[in-house]
């Protein structure tokens, strides 16, 4: 294997673990990232000249550690004192393959409630998943310098606020775990909406993250529920668009294109989660996804509507009410569904799926002109060409 290929593989598979090991000692994300970048640059030179070391991962960690210490020594008196402390606490100098895995701490640090939601997602993608600043900017449709500033502010806030680099204790576990799983789900949703980003599939990055959290903190019902939700949803990926690139709604998807092995694994995790009798919102969402993913026969829309009613107790949001209205309409209660859409309308004017749902339900109720206007709004707000083309077809099919 060439040095370039080896380094590329290490970045893809072990960057998060290396960053976590460095941050656990340096307590500074930016310093850890700078040191790791310098070590990677040195690796290309040294490995190209001397061949690959016996343990490239341990080599990177040792060199990054030394470079961080060198930077600190070049600082002022206070920084040199910090270097002395770090040297006395050095656990890395003779590290072999057995590098302690502190990624769970790193994930919880990136997802701390003191950071706003967008920064949590961005910092997790950068630090744990290893996406570049440019790739993350592409996810959010931001300019790269803007995203760079956001990441810098997030790291500075962690340092300035003294946010602990640790997994929270029992008293804060529930709240913080929900924050972590929400960030992972937002990463998945970004990938589901935007598709691959410069060769990185964010849906698969999110599944990797939730598997990682599940492996590092097993036997948690909500983690298993989140894993089930992502796997069940991702199992339908190949059927989401047709050969022309037009979005295919779930009811019309070709089930033979679903990944049945992934679907089965997701349902297995859901069964494990439910058996723990510790209910939570991610388990409910996974149950909804499972019911919507029937391989044959009709979808149990009344049960899905009931689950959305239960989800409202955890997440009383307009988005959940929108999904409840759609489920109610599919279950045959069109009038109540339209009443619910009218009720949440003032809070949903900037949310494209709301206008698409309104258009569909108005069309079903025979309100053709109002449906056309809602379709126009939904089409104008669509961010994915496949969604827009699907809505254009639905609008064109309205009776005159």
Steps between C-alpha positions, in 0.01 A plus 500: 500500500632845412540766771226703335252209502590406857451855624173532310372182665610616844323833457184324389496231768693635800504880491226525762681263734833682456334838559327367809827366641671836444215713634476281810854612592527847348144610594500724195334399172680753283841411641426130448383554143802714411737239644332215313514694173872563549558133579319396183716734294812354662375147435499551123865608513632243749299203373595579143868504595516222760200282425189443710554459877388184679200690639409803287218596738727502806769685299251776414387530860855521637610759243184709546555494877861616466405776258233624739754506783749687279238764423417540868869529595538782248229690684539719809591398853148379577497285187842352578370408845208326334746308282682375810173377649406327179838331473465360853154370410612365162327171418580508131879500471533124454148434377445187299180383338307521828390863474224579753172581327366833621266567207187486715638790706580687180148449361338625822731803501413587141128461579497705821176697554699822541568491125220584260366216287674587174837528672451160668439335164790679333746426782402132509546469124841669520644344813351152515425427133794691354313698233685805374372850568409528131295179511312617809434837338351314204260318732366828637528693171738741678816665377811314617643802692165538680501138605863528606408787730208301644728207580760729657237667718367163613847378601570831675173476692585150620839624621374830645199354678704217647270236353606169647643242265301208639193285474237656731399338826164336571331829591564648152519183290147509359510861384849479355439165330195646325718790381758257357237287324328810365829622349556159340146504363553852360813374322296212357222736391752729330633204305150376418411843359823601331646167388877427504730792581832487311505123522386484863157348566365677807231236554772240537706734720199534730450123513871462580464750786196337657664157470805648670293645785313170533826305517656734754184524713300178439159396631340847471151479354505844336836439332362174362186683392705761316704230328178323399353824362804574283537146369131461414491836324827442314387155386267673251767725349521326160126541438469867591543632146418350161723469195420861406603633840143573612413437864284192552262515801519211742167349395618471137856377561622175351543280809739274312751783506496524879794363698311230687804394702540854635125525559508176698798617707321825579190315617718275713646801682148640543384175660796512741424860592130441561576194714690725745172678588664843511303693240632806320450707186755321281337166566162646402644645179661164421167323555332746261772441240460123539121513455542721193747251349268204449626269228146398397143582592348828619673741735347523847436873495272507808782350707751746351267788591480362854878488524524863386253588775736329745801681352330833568545435872876498445526753216197735487624669182327622182701245296362207703148647466553526123594133482201414719270686259639305203453170686143597596419577137646168387290330768187655350444801728558770238290772664681479834832492317419823314388662826835410658693641203301823529586517870877465452514706178623827655811322637578308180504756221875461444492118509477352151355157597206678663394657170544169318276327756240779482493472121446126511223513759323790328512305174343199673221717636418635153634853557686518169589869486622512860703183434666661196602801706645275772686294238646821354632597842641154566667482157660842545642398838626153399878459546526168316427481127342155537251635755416796277440279196276268702291794621478644149359169380248491783388856424463420131279201586240718678166504320407823321 
